[in-house]
Amino acid sequence: MDDKIAYELLAELRRMNGALERLAPGAAPEVDLKAADAFVWNAGRDALEPIARVNRIPLALLKGVDRVRDILHDNTRRFAQGFPANNVLLWGARGMGKSSLVKAVHGAINDNKPGVLALVEIHREDIESLPRLMRKLGAASRRVLVFCDDLSFDKDDTSYKALKAVLEGGLEGRPANVLFYATSNRRHLMPRDMMENERSTAINPSEAVEEKVSLSDRFGLWLGLHNGTQDDYFAMIEGYMAHYALGAFTEQIRADALEWSMTRGARSGRVAWQFIQDLAGRLETQLS
């Protein structure tokens, strides 16, 4: 082979190599947990995307959930300080502040000791990538709270096995510097009809149901939040009004708030906040 042909072949190989490199996905960015206090996990890029400002409300404004609030705060505080703590499943009624509690507790912990704890949100549809995320976070020195909002699993969904392995059962398990919090409307994360179908069709019904229920058993703390009382609902309204300087909680506002809750069929924190948004709009006041 003469030099000209060899040169042309080498040039062609270089062009092909360049084309392949351009087609190949870029390397995932290194994990930099110092970039922010909160992140969202991008499973497609294997990357943590920093959040400049977390959408949350102060812990003191969460009314009617005092016991759950205190247990969650104490568990998170111990973890942030390097002591043993449990993974947590917050379950119960819609709109009662499950995800708001997680974000508010994280904020309160960091207010007390800035930067001690990072919050990483993983979306429900990315739960199969949780082992990859845990490996990345386990290599970091910072303590991390991984959070999945509205977690549940439907029929034929096998991604729950990835979560089981991470929480307790796998060889790698959960890194010592990571804790997992989830919220769900379902105590066992599985729909009731799915569990009943398993019981009726399986060769060994008890074993089939046990396989599903054992997922929630891997959370050391189950914290239930249920529909609030009317007094709890009014306390939420009063707390918001005082915090945002919206004036006195008059009998007219009480009547309006009650009507608002009746039209929505709930007395939850979400309904209270929606009423406050409406009230502030009518008063032409900024909520800030």
N, C-alpha and C positions, 0 to 999 in steps of 0.2 A: 504494500500500500504506500503510495507516494505521499509526500508531506501535504500537498494541497487537499487530497481527499481526507486525510486524517484531520486537518484543520477544519474542514467543512463539517465533518461528523461531530467534532468537539463543539463547534458553534451550535449545531442543531441540538445536541444534548443539553447545552446550557439554556437554550431557548425553551426546551420542553420542561426542564427543571424549574425555570422561572414561572412558567404557566401553571405548573402543579402547585407551587408555593402560593400563587395568587388565589387559586381555587380552594386551597386548604383553609379551614377556619383558623382564626388567629388564636394565639395562646391566651388562656384565661388570665386576667390580671391577678397579681399577687394579692393576698388578703391583707388589707391595711385597716385594722380595727381602730386605729387612732384617727381615722379620717372623719369620724362622726360618732355620735352616741347611739344612732339607730340606722339600720340598713334593711333593704329588701333583697332577698335572695333571687337572683336571675338564673334559673336552672339551665336555660338554653346556652348561656355564656359561661356557666360555672363561675359567676362573679357576684360579689356583694356590691349593691348600689347604695351609696350613702344618702340618707334623708336629712336635709338641712333643718327641717322643722316638723316635729311630730304632731299629728292632729290628736290632741288630748286635752282633758280638763283637769284642774287641780283635784287631788285626792280628797280634800275636805269637802268638795261639792257633791260627792257621791253619797247620797242619803239612803237610809233604809237597808243598807247592806253592811252594817257596822261589823258584825261578827266575821263574815267572809272577808271583808276588807282587812281586818286586823290579822287574821290567820295568813292571808296571802302576803301581806306586808312583812310579817315576821319571818315567814319562810324565805322570802326574797332577800331580806336583810341578812339572814344567816348565811345564805349562799354568797352574797356579795362580800361578806367578811371572811369567806374561806371555810365556813363550817358546813357540816352535812345538811342537806335540804332535799326535798322531794320534788319530783315532777308533779305538775298540777293539771287536773281537768276541771274547768269551770263549766257547769252545765245548768240548764234550766230555761226559764221563760225568755221569750224574745224581748229584746229591748231593756233588760234589767241591768245592763252595764257590765257584762262579762268582759268584753274586749276593752272597754273604757277602764275597768279596774286594772287590767294588766299594764296598760300604757301609763295610767296614773301612778301606780306603784313604782314602775321603772323610773318615772320622773322624780318621785319623792325620794327614792334611794339616791339618785344622782344629785339631787338638790342638797342632800345632806353631806355627800362626799362626791364631788364632781368627777365624772369620768370613770367611776369604779365599775360600772356595769354597762355593757353594750346590749342593745335589743335588736334581734334579727327576725324579720317576719318571713315566713315561708308560706306560699299560697297552697291551698288544698290540692290543686291539680299537680303540684310539684312534689308531693310527699314522697314519691318513689326516689327522688334525688336526695332525700334526707341523709342517708349514709355518707354520700359525697360531701355534703355540707358539714356534717359532723367531723369528718376527717380534716377538712380545712380549718375549722374552728379549733379543733383539738391541738393544732400546732401553734396556736397563738397563746400569748401570756395573759391576755385580758379575759375576765370572766364574762360569759355571754348567756343571755336569756333568749332562746329560740321560741318563737311564738307562731302558732297557726290558728287563725280565726275561723270559726264555723266549720270545724272538722267533723266529717261523718263519712260513712262508706255505704255504698249501695250494693245491690246484688251483683255477683260476678266481679266485684272490684277486689283485686288481690293486693293492692298497694298497701293495705294495712299491715301486711307482713313486714314491710320495710320499717314501719314504725315500731312494731313489736321487737324486732331485732335491735334497733337502736336503744329503746327504752330499757331493755333488760336482757334479752335472750341471746344476742349475737356474741361472737367471739370478741369483736372490738368493743361492743357496748357503747355507752355514752361517755364521752370524755369528761374528766373530772372538772374541767372549767366551763362546762355547758349544762344548762338546765332547760327542760322542755315544758312549755305551758301551752295548753290548747283550750279553746272554747267550743261548746257544742250545745245544740238543743236536745241532744240524745244522751242519756246517762251512759249507755253502753256503746255509743258511737254507731250502732247498727240499727236500722229500722226494725220496729217490732214485728212486722209481717215477715221480714226476712228470717228472723230468729224462729218464728213459728213454723215457717216453711221448712227450715232445716230440721226442726224437731219432728215434723210429720213425715218427711221423706227419707231421712238418713237411716242407715242400717243400725247405727247406735246413736239415737237422738241426743242423749245427754252429752256425748263426746262432741257432736257437731255443734251444739250450742256453746259448749265450753270453749271451743276454738274461737268463737266470735267474742264471747264475753271476756275472755282472758286478756284481750287488748286493753280494756279499761282498767283491769286489775293491775296493770303495770304502772299506773299513775298512783303515786303514794298518797296524794291528797285528792279527794273528790269534794268539790265545793259547789253546793247547789244554790242557785238564785231563783227565787220564785216571785210570782206576782206580788207587788207591794200592796199595802193597805192604803186606805184613803189618807190617813194621817201621814204615811210615808210620802205619798204623792204630793201632798201640800207642803211637807218639809222640803222636798226637792225644789218646788216652785219658790218657796221663801228663800232658800239658800241661793238660788240663781239670782233672784231679784236683789238680794243684799250684795252679792258679789259684784254685780254689774250696775249697781246703783240705779235700779229701775223704780225706786219709790216704795211706798208702803204696800203691804199685802192686804188690800181692802176687801170688804165683803163682796164688792162687785167683781174684783179679780178672782176671788175664791169661787164665785158662781161661774165665771167664764172658764176657769181652769177645770171645774167639775164637768161642765158641759163638753169641753174639749176632750176630756178622757172618755166620756160616755159615747161620743161619736166614733171613737177609735177602739172601744171595747177593751181598754187596758189602762193601768195606772203605773206604767213603767217609767224608768229614767229617760228613755227615748221620747216617750210622749210628753213628759215634762219639759224636755229641752225643746221640742217642737213648739210647745205652747209659748215658751219664753221667746223663741225666735219670732213668733207671731206678735207677741206683746211688744217686743222691742221695735218691731216694724211699725206697729200702730203708734207707738210713742216717738217714732223717728229717732231712735237711739242706736248707736253702734255698740255691738257686743265685742269688746276688746279689752 
